[in-house]
C-alpha cells in the first residue's frame, strides 16, 4: 500500500436492543449470537483490516458478563459483525464501533487475466 491508495472507513451500529421486546440476548441462556453484515461505501482493492469494539454494552449486573466480539467474513466489499454470549449472561443492548483500512483501487489499475 502506498499513501495515496489507502482507504479508511468507520461506523457504528446498534447490533441489538433486546430488553425492549424480551429478545433472547436479554431473556435467553446458553450460546447466543447476533450478526450484522456491513457493506463498505466503496469496495477496497484487497481485503482490508477491520477492527471492531464495543461502543455501548448494557448488561444485567446480577449475572456474569461474557462476550465475544469478532469481525468475520471480511471481503473487499464488507464484513460481518458478530457478538456472542453464553451461560446466564443477560445483555440488554450492544452498539459496535468499527474501523476498516486497506488499499483502494486506482483508475490506472487494470486486470490481466
Secondary structure by P-SEA (a helix, b strand, c coil): cccccbbbbbbcccccccccccccccccccccbbbbbbbbccccccbbbbbbbbcbbbbbccbbbbbcccccccccccbbbbbbbcccccccbbbbbbbbbbbbbcccccccc
